[in-house]
Amino acid sequence: MPQPVLKGAACLLAHTPGLVRHGSKPSRELPPHSEPLPTDYQAALRGYEAAVAYAPNQVFVGNLAPDALAEVPAPWWRTPLEGARAEGRYGAILPEALFLGWIKVADVFDLVYLTNELVAEIRPAIAAHRLGGADDAARLGEGVPLADVERRVREAHAAPLTVDERLVGCVMPAHDRDATLVPEVLLENLACKASGALTLRHLLGATPAVGADDLTYLLSCSEDAVGDRYNRGGGNLAKAVGEMVGCQNASGADVKAFCSGPLYALIVAGSLVASGVADEIAIVGGGCLAKLGMKFQSHLAKNVPILEDCLGAVAILVGRDDGVSPRLRLDVVGRHRIGAGASQQAILEALVCEPLDRADLRLTDVDKYATELQNAEITLPADRGDVARQNYRLIGALAARRGEIKPAELDEFVRTRGMPGYAPTQGHIPSAVPYLPWAREAMLAGSMRSAMFLGKGSLFLGRMTGLSDGASILIEAQ
């Protein structure tokens, strides 16, 4: 049986303060597009430089180690990092104007209109960018006059696109009566497609042994719902991303499981390689626009900047054993069974203890655990707690209950085998996988032997079942 390995991973951010108003919560709570935004809301939106210098964002793209984040004075938004870079070894932090250009590039049905002023501004940068090029610059077209955009927003119910509160474009509806093809949903899906494609481009550029034509299967683990009125979540954003990246030999499909999606996709990818169905597989998870600004009201109430202003995206490369890359241990996969129970302890016992027990491994045999890595500075103002730390303490408590550590060693367990949360709170994005590039690098360097990745999902949100969900997998150095 072929051994599946982790050949690479990438993480990308698009700083999109103008798109925050299109998030699910802000779009319901803020005034309509025809009215001015509240001054306190506008004042709380961060500039691009502040987003780049924000320590968790530097961790996400690979410029600051996760453990080093604990040494940065809190609150992190008050402690910008000197010398912070928009380019990281695992990805980049993109400015909004360029990202809107790539949303236009992702649009193959002529639904996105950008002003000719914005197109002239961004075309040279997209042509010269390592994630773009001449083809992307050509796809921008020439743009349209501002008056045309204003008319479409006013008369055709188009969704406005802004940069620094300047109207620079719009997204048109694709059908006059289909609720799944309204501009707001199309914008969500196009932003997801563009961010996923750009992250996959970075990953392939950083993995010279595997090119776009080498990929035979693509899996999307995003939280989009691509479809129409007859098939509301039909999907296959995976193929749409592959088309944008030029993966001519790949087929694909989408894996949906709320926040557990990336872990299920990782297990499916490894299984496809192990079965011989595919040799090289890419998993992509584009950003979730609907979750921008989810907690903006709590942030405003506590004088915190609106920190949910970045779309996060991930891409993962799984392939046949190359003799070097870390192995996906398909014999150490955790499943949250329907009858397992919904308490956090029951979920973690199913995802951590049960798979390790099957392999005769102790909890202390795992060097690092990657769980839900939500940035606590986003969740704490909304009284949601420090999700990552809570998970690590529960895992440590399980280790203590099993006699693997002493109760007094719990804090040390959390410090050494966990990490501070640093990912955008976009459901599938924080679910463990942002740590994949860090773990792979450490395993290749010989400083880490193994890491367990686990994600949990809230299936009850869809009102079809009250169950929770989860999946996990152990990744181990050669």
N, C-alpha and C positions, 0 to 999 in steps of 0.2 A: 504494500500500500504506500503510495507516495506520501512523504511527510510534508505537511504545509508549514510554511515559515512566514514570519513578518519581514518583508523586504523593505518597507519604508512607511512613513506616516508624515502627514503635514497638517498644519493648522493655520488658518487665515482669518483676519478680521477686516471688516469694512466699517469704517466709522461713518455712521449715517444719522446724524442728529435731525436732518430734515425729514427722514422717514419715520421718526419716532411717533409723529402724530398719526401715522397710518397703522400703528400697533393696535391690537384689539381693545385694550383698556383706554389708551388716549383717544382713539377714534370715537369712543362712546362718551367720554367725559369732557373732551375739549369742544370749543365752539365749532360750528361747521366751517368749511373752507372759505366761505364768503365773508367771515368775520375775523377780526384780528385775534391772534393768540394772546393769552394772559401774559402780562409782563413778567410775573414771577416764573412762569414756565419758560419763557424765552431766556431769562437770565440764568436759569439752571442748566441750560444746554451747554455742553463743553465744546471748546474748539478742538481742532485736529491735533495741535501740539500737546494739549493736555491729555488727550486720549492716548497719544503715542508714549508720553512720559509716565503713564499710569502703570504701576508695577505689575499688577495682574496681567495686563495686556502684553507686557514684555515677556512674562513667563509663557503666555499662550503661544507666542510666535518664536520662542526659543532663545531669547537673549538673556534671560535670568532664570536660574534653576528654581524649581518649586520650593525646595527647602530653604533657599535664600530669601524667599518672600517673608518668612517668619521673622527675619532680621530687619525688615523695612519698618520704620516707625508707623504706627497706625494713628489716625486713619490714612490709608494709602493715598486717597485722593488729595490729601493735604501734603503729601511727600512725593512730589514728582522726581523721577530719577534723572540725574544729570547724565548727559550723553546718550539718552535713550534713542534708539534707532527704529525707523519704520520698517526696515528690512531685517528679518530674522532668519536663522538657518532652517526653521521649520515652516516659515511662511512670511507674510507681510501684513502691515496695517495700512489699508488703502484709504485715501481721502474720498469724500462723498462725491465730488464732481466727477472723478474718474470712474467710480463705481456706477454712477448713473449712466455713464457712457457704455460700460459693459452690460448694463441692463438693456440698453438699446441694441448692442451686439447680439445679445441672447434672444432678441425678439425676431422671429421669422415670419410673423403675420402682420407686420407694419401696424402695430398697436401702440408703440411708444413714439412720441414726438418730442424732440429736443429742439431748443431754440438754436438758430444759426450762430448766435453769439456764444453759447456754451460749446457747441461743436467746434468752433474755431479755437476756443480756449483749450479744449482737452485733446483734440486730434493729435497734435505733436507728441504729447505725453504718452498717449496710448500707443502710438506707433513706435515710440522708443522704449516702452516699458518691457521688461523681460517676460511679463505675463501676457503681453499684448503683441503688437506687430502691425505690419502694413495691412494685412487682411482685416483685422479688427478696425483699424482706422478707416478703411474703405467702407465697412459696414455701417459706420456712423451716418453716412450720407452727408448731405449739405445742411441739414437742419431746416427749420421753418421760422418765419417771423414770430416775434413775441405775441403780436396781435392774434395770430392764428391759434397759438396755445391758449391765450386768454379766452378766445371764442369757444374753443372746445371744452374748456373747463366750465364756462358759463352756460353753454347751450347743449352740449352733448354729454354732460355728466361725467366728464373725464376726471380722473384723479390727478391732482396737481403734484408736480415734482419741484422741490425747492432746494437751493443751496444758500445758506445764510439768509433765509427768508426771501430770497430773490426767486421769482418764478422762472424756471429754466426748462420746463417740459411738462408732459402729461402722459397718462396711460388711458387709452380709449376702451370702452366696453367692446367685447367681441360678439355680443348678441343682445338684442333689446329686451329679452324676457327671461334669460337664463341666469339664475342667481349664482351659478358656479363660474360664469364668464364675465362677471362685473369687474370693473377696473381694479378694485381693491384686492380681489382674489387673484387676478392676473398679475398684479404687482408683487404679491407674496410669492407666487410661483416663479416669476421671472427673477426676482432677487435670489431665491433659493437656487435656481438653475445657474445664474451667473456666478454666485459665490462658490458653489460646488465645483463648477468648471474651472475657475481660477485656481482653486486649491489643488485640483487634480493636475493642472498644468504645472504648478510649483512642484508637486510630488514627482512627476515624471521628469522634470528638469533636474531634480536632485537625485534621481535614480537612473543614471545613464545606462545601466545594464538592461533596463526594461523601457521600451518605447511605447508610444500610443498604439502602434500596429501590433505589438506583442500581446496586448490585452485581449482576452477572448470572452470575458464576462465582466459586466458591471453591475454593482448592487447599490441602489440608493437607500439610505437609512434616514432620509430627511422627514420633516413633519408636514410636508406639503399635502395637498389633496387635489392633484391634477385630475381634471375630468370635465364632464359637461352634465346637462340635466338628465341624461340617460345612464350615466356611469360616473357618479359624482367623485369617486376616488379611484378611478381607473388607473391613473398613474403612469408609470414608466418614465419618470424623470431621469432614471439611469441612462436610458438611451438618448434622451434630449441632451444631457450633459456630455455623453460620449460623442455625439454629433458635433457639439461646439468645440470639443478638444481634438477631434479628428481620429477617434478610435475606430477605424474603418472595419476591423475584423472582430469587433466585440458585439455581443448581444447583451441583454440585461433585463433586470426586473427590479422592483422596489420591495423593500422589507419594512413592514409597518408593525410597530409594537409600542406606540407611545415612546416614553423615554428609554425603554429597553431596546429599541430598534438597532442601535449600533452594535450592541453585544450579540444580538441574534444574527445580524449581518456578518459579523466576524466569525461566528460559529458556522454559518451557512457557507461562507467563502472557504473556510478551512476544509469543510466537508466536501465541497465540490472539487477542491484540489486533491484531497485524499482519495476520492472515488475515481479520479482520472477524467472527470467531465471537463475540467478546465485546468490550464497550466498557470495562467497569470490572471488575477482578478483584482479589480479596484473597487473599493467601497467609497462612496461619496456621501457626505452629509452637508447639504447647503444650509444657510442661515434661516432662521424662523422669524420672519418680519412681524408676524402676529404677536410675538412676545416682546417686541421692543417696548420699553416704557411701562411694563406691567405694574411696577411699583412706583411710578412717578409721583403719585399723590403722597405716599409715605415719605419719599425723598424730599419733596417740597416742604412737607410739614415739619421735617427735622433739619432743614437747611443743608441738605446733602445734594450735590449735583445729580442730575439724571444720569445714572451710571449705566442704565440699560440702553445704550446708544450705539452699540456695535453689533453687527451681524457676525456671528462666528461660523466657521465652516471647517470641516475635517475631510481628509482623504487618506485612505489606507491601502497599501499594496500587499496582497497575500499571494504567494506562489509556491512552486515546487522547491524542495530543499536545494539550497545552493552551497551547503556545507558551512555556512558562516552565520546566517541570520537566525534570530531566536525562533524556537519552535512553538507552534500552537499545540498545546496538549489537549487533543480532543478526548482523551480519557479522563480529563479533569475539567469537566463542564458542569456547571450548576444550573439546575432547572427549578423554578418555583412551581411546584405541582399545584393543581387546582385544590387539592385537599391539604395543602401545607399550612394554611393559616395566614392571616393578614397582618399580624403584629410584626413590628420591625425585627424582633428577635427571631420569630419564625422564618421570616424572609431571609435573614442573614444566615441562619442555620442551614437553610436549603441551598443558598448560593455559595457559602464558604465552607461550612463544616462537612456537609454531605459529600461534595466532590473530593475534598482533601482526604476524607476518611477512606473513600474507595481506592485512593492511590497510596494509602498508608503514609500520608503526610500529616504533620502537625501544623497548626496555624502559625507557629513560630518558624516553620521551614520556609515560609514565604517572606521574601525580603521586603516587598512593598505591596500595599493594597491601593488600587485606584477605584474609588467609589464615585458617588455623585459629587463632582468637584465645583459646585456652585460657589461663586465669590461671595463670601459672607458679608462684605460691605454692601452688597445689593440686598441681601435677605434680612439682615438684622434690623434695619430701619423699619421694615414692614412686620417686625415681630415674628419672623419665620425661623429664627435661630441660625446657628452655624451648622448647616447640613452635613458638610464633610466631617467636621469634628464629631458630631453626634454619631455618625456611622462608625468612625474609627474607635470611639469609646465603646460602642456596642460590640464591635469585633474583639477589642481588647478584653471586654468583660467575658465574652465567650471563651477566650483563651484562659482567663483566670479561673473560670468555672470548671474548665477541663484540666486544671492543674498544670498548664503549660507555662504560666507566669504567676508570680505572686500578686495579690491585689495591690500591693504598694508599687508594683512595676507598671501599672496601667498607663500612667502619664508618659513613661518612657516608651512603651509600646506605641502609643499614639504618635509620639514625636518621631520615632525612628522608622515606623512602618506605614505611617500615614503622611499627609502633606496638607498645607493650607489649600482651601478651594480657591481657584483663580479663573474659572471659565465663565463666560456669559451665561445667564440663566435662561437658556433657550431649549429646555427640555432634553432633547437628544444630544445636544452639544456637550453639556457637562458630564454626560454619563460615562465617565472613566476614560474614554478614548483620547482626550487631549494629552494624556500622559504617555500614550504609545510611543511617540518619537523620543521622549526622554528615556523611557525604559529601554528601548532598542539601543540607543546610544550607550547607555550604561552597561548593558549586557555585552555589546561588542567590545567595550573597553575592559571588560572583566571585573568591573566594580559592583555588579549585581548578578545574582544567579537566577532569580525568578520574580515574577509579579503577577498578582491576580487582579483581573479587571472584572468589575461587576456593576450592572446597571439595574435600576428598578423602574417600574412603570405603573401609572395610575389608570387602570382600565376603566374605572368607574366614571371617568370624565365623559365618556361617550354615552353614558346612560344605557348601556347594553348589559352590563354586569357590575356587581359591586366588588369584584376581585381586584387584587393587586397583581403585579407580575414582576418578573426579574430573570436575569440570566447572567452567567459568569463563565470565565475561562482563564486557565493558567497559561502564562507564556514563560518560556524557560530558555536560558542560554544554551547554545550547542555544547 
